[in-house]
Amino acid sequence: MPMKHPPQTPQEATRLDPLSEMLALSTRRNTKNVIIVGVELHGPIEMDLMVEGTRRATQAYPQFQRCLREVKGRGGYCLYREPRPDLEFPVFVHSMEGTLSSQLPMDAVLNRMAPRLDREWDLFRELPAECHYFRFSEDFYVLCPVMHHSAGDGGTASEFGREILFSYHELLTGQKPGASCYQQGVSTAQKRTARPRKKTWNDLLFSARNSLAPVLAKSSLPAGTGDPHDQRQHQTKRILSEEETERIMKASQARGASLIDALAASTALAVDIWNRDRGVPPGVLTTSISVNMRGRRKELDTANNSGLLYFTSKPEQRKDPDQFARLISTARISQFRKQMDLEFYENVVRMNRALRRLPYETRRRIVHFISNKHQVSVAVTLLGVIWPEEKNGRPTANSCLVQVGEAEALQVYGIGYKLLSSTHLLLIVYFFRNRLNLALAASACLFTREEAEAFLDLIQRQLLERTPEKP
């Protein structure tokens, strides 16, 4: 049960920001809100130094050393993070020899971690992050920082993974790495600071319609043969070649669109093609796009600063693929101008404030219910470049941290584990070592593992089909 007495001093406890509070409250039943970063390391590793480097790296993230505490004040109940020096940061080392003959490395990792990932994570008594190491052989390891989403977003998890490797490299060699690394662990598009603006009636109507669309619209899903009672999640991944990645980026620029527009269009078109091949007529599709709000307002420079934009389309709008991509681009720009990313944040603030007088467990039930009423066909998240190099003060498409001691980081996995129960398909896209990575999380109640693999292949084909090859 949460503790309900005020913090001793402001220095010892810090209040959760609105997005982190919403993510803590919505974690219930099969909504786990867990973020995982997996790093494949090929080469020898000194595990004692890696564990020491992990605990050293946590010093840069004070929220990883704190548990939640509920405080009752005049305005109602609030959630705080309270330091817990009595708790040691959890680090687990797993022996995985002989497991690769029947499954891929990350599948073996997720299967081994499943009991902890699916547990009821008690944020009042447990720290909100931990780290796992998997030893497959003397020259092959997988590093897995695991974090509850209330402690940070995918960018925070990526930065934490990089900080662990920095600390290990320094302990091993006595030299600080990362001189050429960009400050942030994930590059994101630069956002303009949003100036406060008085909303017109048209703005209010647009906001209401856009906010209610994912709730009221009967969004179509790709037809699958998953088990309705299966609560697992299938994680699949594709890595494009450097040449394919370059083609996709140049084609998006030539059309005057962003990569996120091409991704949103490709996933929606993939749903249409998938259903058509199974005799299912096209329907209304709703696609959500995660957008980073860092820099939009001062209060959004926190560990969690992602908002959501929603796009609803009818079958006739998707007949021309190129025109559909431009339609998404126009709608995205319009929503930014109307500050709809900030409207998402303000809706979360209003919801938290409205429920403030209710006790924790009641708020938790309500927030979980509301957050899972936003049903979408596919959710898309574009993270950017993982561990980008810096050149002339700006991030590049290349990754800077690939050599750690005698080991090499060959592959990175970004996984959103059961973020929302009603989001059956989540596509996470990022760059690592100049190559585009597509990672699909598919609910087992919708797709079988084979269907999830085939659907991701279809998304990849949609991305490449309208990308002209070099003559």
N, C-alpha and C positions, 0 to 999 in steps of 0.2 A: 504493500500500500504506500502511496506517496506521503511524504512528510509535509506537515502543514504548519510550520512555524517560520517566522521571518528570518532572512539571512542575518548573520552576525554583523557584517560590514559590507559595503558595496564592493570592496576590493576582493572579498572572499567568494562572492556569488555574483554571477552576471545573468541578466534576463535573456531568455531566448528571443531571437528576432521572430517576426510573425511567420515566415515561411518554415523555419525550423520547428516552431511550435505546432504548426499544422501537420508537418511530417511526423512528429512524435505522437500526436493525438490520433492520426489516421492509421497508425500501425496496430492492426487488430486482425485476428483470424488469419486468412491467407495473404493479407497485405503485410509484407515483411520490410519493405523500404530499405533494402540493403544494396550497397554499391561495392563492387569487387573490381580490383585491378590485378590482372595476372601478368607476370613478366617471365618469359622463358629465358633462362640463363644457361648458355652452353659453355662449359669450361669448369675448372676446379673452383670450389668455394670453401672458405674456412668458416664453418657454421658458427663457431663461438664468436668470431668477430662480427658476423652478420647479425646475430642476436643482439650483441652489444650496440652495433650501429643502429638497429631498429629502435632500441630504447632511447638512444641519444637523439634520434630523429624526432621522437614524440615531443621533445622539449619545445619545438617550434609550433606545436599545435596544442595550446592549453585546453581546448575543448575535449581532447582525447584523455585528459586526466581528471575529468569531472563527471559527476552523475547528476541526474535531474533531482530537483527539489520543488515541491509545490508550496507556494507562499500565498496566504490569504491576507488581502488588504482591503481598503475601503471600496475599491472598484471591483473586487471579486478575487478569483484565483488566478495566479500567474505561475509560469514555469521558469525556474532558474537553473543555471548550472553551478554546482558547488564543488570545489576542489576535494579530491579524495586521495590524499597522500598515503592512506593505508592500503590502497589497491595498486598492485603492480600491473603494468601494461601486459596484456596476455600475448604470449608468443608460443606458437605450436610448431613442432618439427615432426614431419611425417615421413616414414620410410615407404617408398612406393616401388621398390624393385620388383620387376616381373609383371607390372600391371599394364604395360603398353602393348602387349601382344593382342589384346582384345578391344582396346578403346584408345581414343586420342588423349593427349596429356590433359587438356582442360576438362574433358569429360570425367577422367579419373579423379581430378582435383575436386570438381563439384560433387561427385558422388561421395568422396571421402568427407567433405565439409557439410554435406546435406543435414545431418542432425543438428549442427550448430546454426546453419542458415535458417532452418525451419523452426527453431525453438522460439519460445516467447521471450524476446530480448527485453529483460527488465532494466530499463534505462535509469531507474532509481537506485539500483544496487550493482549494476554492471557498468563498466566503462563502455563508451559508444564505438570503440574501434578495437581491432586486434589484428594480428599478423600471423600468417601461416607460411611455412616453408615445406616444400615437397621434394624429396631427394629420389630421383628415378635412377640415377647412376652416379658414379664419381664425377662425371662431366656433364650432367644434365639436372638442373633444378628449376623449380617454378616458385617464384615469390608472389604471395597473394596478400596484400593489404585488404582488409575487410572493414567496412565502415557503415554504421547506420546513417541513413540519409539526413537525419536531424542534425548530425555533426558536420555536414558539409556536402557539397555536390561532387560531380565527376571531376571537376577541376581540382578540388581539394584532395580527392583520393589520388589523382595523378601526381600532384605535387608531393604528397606524402611518400608515394612509391619512389619518386626521384630522390627525395631527401634521404631515404633509407640507403639507397645505393651510393649517394654522395658520402654519407657517414661511413659506410663500409669501406669504400675506396680509400678514404683518408686514413682510417685505422690500419688498413692493409699496407699502404704505400707511404704514408706520411705526407702525401700531397693532396691538396684540395682540388677536386675535379670541377668541371662545369664552367670554366672561364668563358667559353663561347656560348653558354646556355642563356636563353631568354629568361627573364625573371619569373614569369608565370609558367606553371607546368603544362598548361594547355593554351594554345593561341586561340583567340576569339576575335571576331570582327569588332573594330572600334565602334563604340556606341556614342551617339551625341547626347550631351546632357539635356535632359528634358526640362523645359521651362514650364512652371505652373501656368495653366491656361483655364480660363472660365469656360465651362462646357455649355454648349448650346443644346436646345431640345433635340436637334438631329443627332448630336453626339450621344445624348442619353439614350435615345431610341436605338441607335446603332449598337451601343454598349450592351443594352438589355437583350437585343436580338442575338448578338454574338455570344453572350454569356449563356443564354438559354438554349442555343442551337444544339450543343452536345448532349443536353439533357432531354430535349423534346424530340429531336430528330431520331428516326428509326434507322440508324446507320447500318449499312450492309457490312457483312463480314465475308471473307473468303470461305467457301464451303469446305469443311473438313470432316474427318471421321474420328476425331479424338473422343476420348471417354469423358462424358459430362461430369463424372465424379472424380476424375484424376486431377489432383491439385499440383502436380509437378509442372516444371517449366523446361522446355527444350532450348538449349543454347547452341546456335549454329553460327558459322563465320565463313566469310570469303575474303581473300586478299587479292586485289587487282595488281597487275604488273605496273611498273613505273610508266611504261609506254601507254597503257590503258588509262592510268590516272591522269597523265598529261593530256590525253585526248579529251577526256571528260571535262577537265577544267577549261581547256581552250574552247570547247564547244559551248559551254555555259556562258563564257565571256562573249563569244561571237553572237549569241542570241540576246545579249544584254540582260541575262538572268544570273542569279546567284546559284551556287551548288545546292543550297537547301531547297530552292524551287524545283530543281531537276530531281532531287531525291523525293520530295513530296509528290511530284507528278508521276514519277516512276512507280512508287508504291501504290498509288491509286489506280494507275493503269494496270498494274500487275494483278490487283484484285479483280478488275473487270475481265481480264483475259483468263485468269484462273477459274472464275465462275462460269464464263462462257463455255469453256472446255468441259464443264461438268453439267451443262444444261441449266444453269442458274441465270436468270435475266439480270441485267445491271440495275442497281438501285442507287439510292442516295448514299454518298460516302462522306465521312467526316475524318479529316486528317489533322492531328495536332502537331505543332512544331515547338520544341523547346528553344527558348531564346535567352541568352545571357544578358542580364540587366545591369551588370557591373558598369559603373560610370554614369548610369542614367540619373541616379539621385545619390546623394551622400549616404542616406540610410540603407542603401542597397549594397554597399561595399562590405558584405558579410560572407560567411562561409557558404551560405545558401542564397543565391541571387538569380535563380532561373525562373522565367515566366513562361506562359503558354499562349500560343496563338492558335485559333481554330479556323479551318477552312472546310466548308460544306459545299459539295458539288453534286449536280444532277447528271444523269447519263449523257444528255445532249451536250453538256459542256466539256465532255471528255472525248468527243468523237475525233477531234484534231489534236494529237498529242502535243505538237509545238505550241498551238494556240492555248492549250490547257496550261502548259508550263508558264506562258506569259500571263495568263489569267491569275495564277497563283502568285507570281511575282508582283503584279499590280495590287492584288489584295493584301499581300504582306506589307508592301510599302505604305498602303493606305492605313492599315492597322497600326503601324508604327507612328504615322503622322497623327493618328487619333489617340496615340498613347495607350493602345489596348494591352500592351505588355505590362504597363503600369496599372491598368485597370484590373488585371488579374491579381496583382499584388494588393491593390486596395480592397478587392473583394475578400481576400484572405484576412486582411486586417479587420474588416467589418465583421466577418464571421467569428473570428476569435473574440472580438470585443462583445458581440451579442451573446456569446456563450459564457462570458467571464464569471458570472455568478453561479454557474452550475459546478458541482464537484467533478473531479478528474474523470472518473469512470463514465459519468453521463456525457461529458464533453467528448470523450473518446468515441463512444457509440455514435453520437450525432455526426462528428467530423468524418468518421469512417464511412458512414452512410452517404453523406453529401459528396465526398470526394469520389466515391465509386459510382455516383449517378452520372458522371460525365463519361459517357461511352463514346469511343471513337473507333473507326475502322482500323486505322494504323496510327501509331505515334512515332514521330521521327525526331531524333536528337543528333545534331551535328556538333561534335566536341571541338573540332579543329585539329591542330597538329600536337601530338603528344611529345613533350619535352623538346620544343623547337629550338633550333640554333638562332643566335642573334647576329644580325649583320646590319651595320649602320644604325643601330638602335632599334631595329625592327625584327620581328620573328620571321623566319623563313619556313619553307615547307619541309626542310630536312630536320631530322632529330639529332640532338647533340650528344646524348648520353647513350652510347652503344657499347663501349668497352668499360668494364668494371673489374679492376684487377686483371686477372688472366681470363676472366669470363666475358662473354659477349651477349648483350641483350638482343635476341633475334626477333622476338615477337611480343606484342603487348595485347592483352585482352581487356576490353572495357565492358563490364556486365552490370546491368540494372536488374537486380533479382527481386521479382514479385513486388514491383513498385506500386502498382494499383491492381486490385483483383479484376476490375472490369476492363483493363487494358490488355487485350489478348495478344496483341502484336506490337512489339517495341523494336524499332530499328535504330541502332546506335552506330554512327559513322564517324570515323576519325582517320587521320594520317599518321603513319609511323614509318620512318625511313623512306620518305618520298612515295609511299604506296598507300592507296585508299583501302581502308578496312571496313567491311560491312558486317555488323554483328546483329543477329536477329534473336530476340527472346520471344518464344511462342508458347502460349499456354497449352498444356497437354489436353485440356478439356476441349480445345478447338482442333488442333493438329496432332497427328502422329509425328514421330521423329522424322520419318521419311518425307512426310508432307511439308514439314518445316524446312527441310533441306531443299526440296523442290521449289518451294515458294521463294526462298532467298535466291536461288538460281534464276528464277523468273524476274525478280527485281534487278539483279545484275544485268540480265539480258536487256531489260528495258533501258537501263542506263547507257548501255553500249550501242544499242541498235541505231539510235539517232546521233551517234558520234562518228563523224567521218574518219576513216583511216587515212594515214599518210599515203600519198601516191607513190 
